[in-house]
Structure formats: structure tokens, C-alpha cells
Amino acid sequence: MGDTASGLLTIAVLVAALAVVHVPLGGWMATVFTDTRHWRIERLVYRLVRVDPWSEQRWVTYAVAVLAFSVVGIVLLFLLIVFQGVLPLARGASMNVDTAVNTAVSFVTNTNWQSYAGEAGTSPFVQTVGLTVQNFVSPAVGLAVAIALVRGLVRSSGSDLGNFWVDLVRGLFRVIVPLALVGAVVLLLGGVIQNLTAPTTITTLSGGHQVLQGGLVASQEAIKELGTNGGGYFNANSAHPFENPNAFTNLVEVFLLLVIPFSLPRTYGVMVGDRRQGWTVLGFMGTLWALMLTAVTWSEVHAAAGPLGGLEGKELRLGVWPSALFATSTTATSTGAVNSMHESFSALGGGGALFTMMLGELSPGGVGTGLYSALVVAVLTVFIAGLMVGRTPELLGKQIGRREITLTALTVLVMPFLVLVFTGIGMVAPLVTSQMLATGPHGLTEVMYAYTSAANNNGSAFAGFSADTPYTNLTLALCMFVGRFAPIVLVLALAGSLVAQRRRPVTAGTLPTHSPTFVGLFVGVAVIVGGLTFFPSLALGPLAEALS
């Protein structure tokens, strides 16, 4: 009973904190991306990179800018990793070429999948100059794309969606950097380390020796969670006491990874001029998050007999409820950080975390990616509703025609295609099956979880699947790259199609998209689409394991 009360209180405090910042943060982000003025530091950046901040871009130019910026980031990060041995603070760190490719793609795509031990595979220099920098810019890219899609719904009879470089810089300087600074200070006060001391060798109780690394952990931990990145400074990620020392820092980290995604619906409502639309998207995201949190927590609390539930793979200093809360939130976003080992979750608990990712980045999703993914499902929902009642579907006065629904369908299909194809190949390819710790349903879940995590740009993993081989590194990198940028291009194309339309006036036949009924339909479409796509695979994996 004490654990239940403590767990419920933790969730209540988290929800209350998110509610307190929802309106001011969401409103501030709307102001940021509609402001006609440029800050002095922003103007300096524009001059350095030779960008005209007053010019705007069509969707094709916007997409090219996103892709070019990201590909250059991959190349530069790859070179940093490969040559880290001759750079400052090397400390003997090394990485294979295929692992370096995987890592570079991973951090630029906001996935932060790690096929290496954080403290051993990369030097403090690469952690700080390479990985942490990408932890800032990769969520800013997702935020910019989401704002471009919102502009497509707001503007009429035009072709411009804004300027990617302006959106990127504003997202960094006005939103992400200030919040990360505050988050880092709070984590530092909570006990997360921040130093550049030499490694310390200690003698363990059994008489052995262990090397403890230091590092600039608090600063990376804050942006790791805030930017829904997930890459840990240490191999144990947020289960490591240097990254997450106590229940307070655990709650702060969960808050950081949810705060921007759950505030963006307010930004959307303000920008479209109807705040009820923002409450609808928030209700959709919150409902999905609450449902999956309930399922995963129940599964873990009842995973084993006794009052402590399923503690295997969980930190005793945190317990079952905070572990389930962290697991649900990290898979509901694109974060991928872990404070417990998902491999050790019960079959239904691990399956719940897996299904949360399979829904797409929706509940509430990553920074920016959650909002634009939710709006894609909203387009699909009004289209299905239009078919049901025999009316032309519209969203905020924009008609959803053949081009719009084609782009929407392709966006929805990218992730399932990647997951199912590469999981199927993996289950018969010796290069993959030889890396599986388990066989049968659990082995299928291990492989499916890995490719679902990569295709959704999440980054968490079932630790029993050893993915650090050339084949798995490169195929996972491919899933991360395509899973990130194919939907971005399609979403920008959808924004370009919407911005060219005039906004139609509301009539008696217009489907209200701000009612509780629409929220229910919204949630139903997301769950049914995910269920129809993945239920056979889930039935062969976690469901079969739970029933065995």
C-alpha cells in the first residue's frame, strides 16, 4: 500500500508540474515562432552562416535545408568519433567504423541508440563537443518541422512555410538552451556530477578493482531528457547513480522529457487562433500516455508475487512505480533513456513499452515530432470521419483531398514498413539470431523492439539483444535515418499542400475537431491503426510469452 500511495503521489506531482508550465511555455513557444523581431545573437548567427532571416522557403527548399543540415551533422560527428583518439581528453576511447556510423546517425536523428558503453566508447571531448551539441540541434530540427506544418494549416493561398534556419536558431536560443540551463542546475543541485576529473580506481568489497569515470554529466543529462534524446553519459544510462542519484532527480528527468512535447499543443492552439484545438491534441496525447502508463505499471506491480512486485532489472533506490513511469514516458516520447532494464520487465510490461513506440511518436512524442505526428493522425481521423458521414473532410478549413491523404498514408506507413521488414529479415538471418540472448517469443520481442526503437527514433533497447555487429549497426542506422527523414519530407510536403489552400468558412456540415467526441475518435484511430498493423507480431512476441 505504501508503494502504491508513493507511486500515485509521484505521478500526481508530475502531472501538476506539467499543468503549471503548460500555458506559459506553450504560449512562449507560439510567441517565439511568430515574433517579427530577431535577437542580436540571432542576427550574429545569420551573418556568420550568410542567411537572410527575412526570406521564406517553400516546402521543397525547407526540406532540402533540413536534410542538408542533418547530413552535414552526421559527417562531422562521424569524423569526431573516428579521430577521437588524437583529440583532447581521449582517455583510450575507441570505436569501430560501423559503430561510429551508427552513433553519428543515431545522435543526429534524435535517436541516441548506443551500441557502445558510454563511458568507454567515447571520450569526454566527443561526449561534450559532438554528442551534446547534437542533443541540442536534433530536437530543434523536429521543432522547426512541427512549426512549419502548423503554418501550413494557418496560412492561406501561399507557398511559403517560413525559414528553416530562423526556426532552428530561435528554437535553440529561445527555448531549448534556456530550459536546458535551468534543468542542468536543478540536476546538479540534486546530486548529478559535473566535473572533468581523472578516472578514479576503487577497491570493491570483494577485493576487485573498478574504474569510475567523471565527466560533464549534469549538462548532458539535462538536454538528454529535455530534447527527448536519451543517450546516456554512462552505459547504465539513467540507472547510473552519477546520472540519476535519487527519487528527486528521477522525477525531474521524467518532467524534462515530457515538458516540451506536452506544451506544444498549447503552441498549436495559439498559432491557429483556436485554443480549443490545442486542448484536443493535448487530450489525445494525455489519454494515450495515461492508458499506457496504467498498463505498464499494473503489469510490473503484479509481475511477481509479494508486496515489492517485479524488481528484477530495477534500481532498489527507485522501485517499481518510478521505473514504470520512466519506461512509459521514455517510450511515449522519442527519448529512449532508461532507469531500469526493459529486458527484465514482465512480458506485458515490456510489450506495453514496445506498443507505446509502435503507436508512433504520439503520446506525446518527441520535441516537435510528437506534434506533427499527432496532426498527421488528426488528418487521418477527419478523413475517416468524412467517409463515415459522406462529407468532404476538412481540418481547420483545409480540405483533405487525394494528395493530402496520400501523403498522410505514406507518413503513417514508413515506420511499420521498416519495423516489419527488418524484424522479419532478422528472425531468419544468422547475423541477427546469433546476437539474441533468448529464443522463442522473447527472442522475437528483442529483435522487434530494437528495430521499432530505431525506426521511431527512440533509442531504448532490450539489453539481451547484442546489436554491435556490422550488420545490425548499419541496418539500425538505415532505419534511424529513413524513420526520421522520410516522414519529415512527407510532412513538409503535406504542409506545402495545405498552405496553398484557402481556409474554408465553418458551415453546419463541418466536423468539429475540438469536442470530446473527436478526442475519442482521435484516440481510437491511433490505437486501431497501430493494433491492426502490429497485433500479429505482438501476438507472436510479448502476448505469447505472457500466456505461456
Salt bridges, closest charged atoms under 4 A:
ASP35 OD1 - ARG37 NE 3.41
ASP35 OD2 - ARG174 NH1 2.98
GLU42 OE2 - ARG174 NE 2.73
GLU56 OE1 - ARG155 NH1 2.62
ASP167 OD2 - ARG151 NH1 2.85
GLU221 OE2 - LYS224 NZ 2.80
GLU225 OE2 - LYS224 NZ 3.56
GLU243 OE1 - LYS224 NZ 2.86
ASP274 OD1 - ARG276 NE 3.03
GLU300 OE1 - LYS314 NZ 2.79
GLU315 OE1 - ARG317 NE 3.13
GLU343 OE2 - HIS442 NE2 2.81
GLU446 OE2 - HIS442 NE2 3.95
GLU545 OE1 - HIS442 ND1 3.02
